[in-house]
Every structure is written in C-alpha cells, then in structure tokens.
Amino acid sequence: MKRYVLLFIFSSSVLAHGHWPQNVKPRYVFTNVYEMEFTLSNYFRKKTCFDIEINGQIYAPYGACLASGTSKEMSVWVPSPPDVETTNKVCSVARNNGSIRTRMCTTAKTLFPYSKLKGK
C-alpha cells in the first residue's frame, strides 16, 4: 500500500506541464530564420507562468502565463544560417516558486540551402 501512495504522489506531480511536439522532422527553409511552432499546456492546479528558452537562453518576450487546465499555441523564431544544418532547441520551463521547475523541449533541424538557391 505504501508503494502505491508514493507512486501516486510522484506521478501526479510529474504531469504538471505539457509541451509538444518534442521533435520536428528535419526540413529545408528558405530564409535564415525558421518559425518553430509548439503547444504549451498547464496541468498544474494553479495559474503558472512559463519561461521560453531558445538554445539555452531565456527570451522574456516569448514567456506565457496560463490558467490551470489551459493550453496555448506558441511560435518562436530560431536561426537557420545559410548552408549549415542547424539544430535548435526550444524549451518551456515552469516558474514555480518553491516547487519543481518542469522543463520540456522541442528540437528541430533545419537547412537553409542558400548557395543552391542563389545559383538559380
């Protein structure tokens, strides 16, 4: 019985935040920036604010606060330099004071084939 109680307590705190998709299929882009789209969900029991990180740096303008049980479609712009396959990682991090700060991420690989496009 003790194990079930611990499992329930642990599992209910794990599902407090949703962020998907986790991976975006590699794609060609036709400019040096790419709009990465994802869905952010709040499964905490209270209104929660989330920081958005792009490649390890927090970008305040992209942050969001969501009421309990709500979701929001989000999009951020990530770099895709010419002629380089680029991997970008976008994460949402729950700002919970004194609680677990959950982190969920989306990774996308892009290629902007500038030289091939320039030649045409």
Sine and cosine of phi, psi and omega as CSV:
sin_phi,cos_phi,sin_psi,cos_psi,sin_omega,cos_omega
0.00,0.00,-0.64,0.77,-0.02,-1.00
-0.87,0.49,-0.64,0.76,0.01,-1.00
-0.89,0.46,-0.67,0.74,-0.03,-1.00
-0.91,0.42,-0.62,0.78,0.03,-1.00
-0.91,0.42,-0.71,0.70,0.03,-1.00
-0.89,0.46,-0.68,0.74,0.02,-1.00
-0.88,0.47,-0.69,0.73,0.01,-1.00
-0.89,0.46,-0.72,0.70,0.00,-1.00
-0.88,0.47,-0.72,0.70,-0.02,-1.00
-0.92,0.40,-0.72,0.70,-0.07,-1.00
-0.93,0.36,-0.52,0.85,0.00,-1.00
-0.95,0.31,-0.43,0.90,0.03,-1.00
-1.00,0.07,-0.34,0.94,-0.02,-1.00
-0.95,0.30,-0.64,0.77,-0.05,-1.00
-1.00,0.03,0.86,0.52,-0.06,-1.00
-0.96,-0.27,-0.05,1.00,-0.18,-0.98
-0.33,-0.94,0.72,-0.70,0.02,-1.00
-0.84,-0.54,0.55,-0.84,-0.03,-1.00
-0.41,-0.91,0.90,-0.44,0.00,-1.00
-0.51,-0.86,0.38,-0.92,0.02,1.00
-0.96,0.27,0.34,-0.94,0.07,-1.00
-0.99,0.15,-0.56,0.83,0.02,-1.00
-0.75,-0.66,0.63,-0.78,0.07,-1.00
-0.94,-0.35,0.70,-0.71,0.01,-1.00
-0.85,0.53,0.61,-0.79,0.05,-1.00
-0.82,0.57,0.61,-0.80,-0.04,-1.00
-0.52,-0.86,0.45,-0.89,0.13,-0.99
-0.99,0.12,0.62,-0.78,0.08,-1.00
-0.82,-0.57,0.35,-0.94,-0.10,-0.99
-0.90,-0.43,0.38,0.93,0.09,-1.00
-0.43,-0.90,0.16,-0.99,-0.08,-1.00
-1.00,0.09,0.16,0.99,0.14,-0.99
-0.72,-0.69,0.43,-0.90,-0.05,-1.00
-0.73,-0.68,0.72,-0.69,0.04,-1.00
-1.00,0.04,0.94,-0.33,0.01,-1.00
-1.00,-0.08,0.82,-0.58,-0.02,-1.00
-0.95,-0.32,0.59,-0.81,0.04,-1.00
-0.42,-0.91,0.24,-0.97,0.05,-1.00
-0.93,-0.36,0.73,-0.69,0.02,-1.00
-0.91,-0.41,0.76,-0.65,-0.01,-1.00
-0.79,-0.62,0.59,-0.81,0.03,-1.00
-0.95,-0.32,0.92,-0.38,0.05,-1.00
-0.96,-0.29,0.15,0.99,0.11,-0.99
-0.94,0.33,0.28,-0.96,-0.02,-1.00
-0.99,0.13,0.00,1.00,-0.02,-1.00
-0.66,-0.75,0.22,-0.97,0.08,-1.00
-0.85,0.52,0.72,-0.70,-0.04,-1.00
-0.71,-0.71,0.64,-0.77,0.07,-1.00
-0.98,-0.19,0.53,-0.85,-0.06,-1.00
-0.80,-0.60,0.71,-0.71,0.17,-0.99
-1.00,0.06,0.53,-0.85,0.08,-1.00
-0.92,-0.40,0.83,-0.55,0.04,-1.00
-0.96,-0.28,0.68,-0.73,0.12,-0.99
-0.86,-0.51,0.90,-0.43,-0.01,-1.00
0.79,0.61,0.68,0.74,0.09,-1.00
1.00,0.02,-0.06,1.00,0.01,-1.00
-0.91,-0.41,0.70,-0.71,0.04,-1.00
-0.98,0.21,0.74,-0.67,0.05,-1.00
-0.91,-0.42,0.98,-0.18,-0.08,-1.00
-0.82,0.57,-0.65,0.76,-0.04,-1.00
-0.88,0.48,-0.37,0.93,-0.03,-1.00
-1.00,-0.02,-0.09,1.00,-0.03,-1.00
-0.88,0.47,0.33,-0.95,-0.02,-1.00
-0.52,-0.85,0.55,-0.83,0.13,-0.99
-0.90,-0.43,0.77,-0.64,-0.05,-1.00
-0.82,-0.57,0.64,-0.77,0.10,-0.99
-0.93,0.36,0.37,-0.93,0.02,-1.00
-0.84,0.54,0.72,-0.69,0.05,-1.00
0.98,0.21,0.22,0.97,0.00,-1.00
-0.93,-0.36,0.29,-0.96,0.03,-1.00
-0.75,-0.66,0.34,-0.94,0.02,-1.00
-0.59,-0.81,0.73,-0.68,0.13,-0.99
-0.97,0.23,0.78,-0.63,-0.06,-1.00
-0.83,-0.56,0.41,-0.91,0.15,-0.99
-0.53,-0.84,0.60,-0.80,0.04,-1.00
-0.71,-0.71,0.41,-0.91,0.03,-1.00
-0.99,-0.16,0.78,-0.62,0.01,-1.00
-0.85,-0.52,0.45,-0.89,-0.05,-1.00
-0.96,0.27,0.52,-0.85,0.12,-0.99
-0.59,-0.81,0.99,0.13,-0.07,-1.00
-0.87,0.49,0.44,-0.90,-0.02,-1.00
-0.86,0.51,0.69,-0.72,0.16,-0.99
0.87,0.49,0.41,0.91,0.02,-1.00
-0.74,-0.67,0.79,-0.62,0.12,-0.99
-0.95,0.31,0.85,-0.53,-0.11,-0.99
-0.90,-0.43,0.71,-0.71,0.11,-0.99
-0.95,-0.32,0.85,-0.53,0.04,-1.00
-0.91,-0.42,0.62,-0.79,0.00,-1.00
-0.84,-0.55,0.86,-0.51,0.03,-1.00
-0.92,-0.40,0.82,-0.57,-0.05,-1.00
-0.84,-0.54,0.53,-0.85,0.19,-0.98
-0.94,-0.34,0.71,-0.71,-0.05,-1.00
-0.80,-0.60,0.85,-0.52,0.00,-1.00
-0.94,0.35,0.74,-0.67,0.08,-1.00
-1.00,-0.05,1.00,0.08,0.01,-1.00
-0.94,-0.33,0.89,-0.45,0.02,-1.00
-0.95,0.33,0.87,-0.49,0.06,-1.00
0.95,0.31,0.24,0.97,-0.03,-1.00
-0.77,-0.64,-0.05,-1.00,0.01,-1.00
-0.93,0.37,0.77,-0.64,0.07,-1.00
-1.00,-0.09,0.99,-0.10,-0.01,-1.00
-0.96,0.28,0.54,-0.84,0.00,-1.00
-0.72,-0.69,0.78,-0.63,0.08,-1.00
-0.72,-0.69,0.56,-0.83,-0.16,-0.99
-0.72,-0.69,0.40,-0.92,0.16,-0.99
-0.86,-0.51,0.72,-0.69,0.04,-1.00
-0.89,-0.45,0.69,-0.73,0.03,-1.00
-0.66,-0.75,0.69,-0.72,0.11,-0.99
-0.97,-0.24,0.72,-0.69,0.02,-1.00
-0.74,-0.67,0.40,-0.92,0.11,-0.99
-0.65,-0.76,0.85,-0.53,0.09,-1.00
-0.98,-0.21,0.99,-0.14,-0.09,-1.00
-0.98,0.19,0.91,0.42,-0.11,-0.99
-0.83,0.56,-0.74,0.67,-0.06,-1.00
-0.87,0.48,-0.65,0.76,0.00,-1.00
-0.94,0.34,-0.61,0.79,0.01,-1.00
-0.95,0.31,-0.58,0.81,-0.02,-1.00
-0.92,0.40,-0.58,0.81,-0.04,-1.00
-0.94,0.35,-0.25,0.97,-0.04,-1.00
-0.99,-0.11,0.00,0.00,0.00,0.00
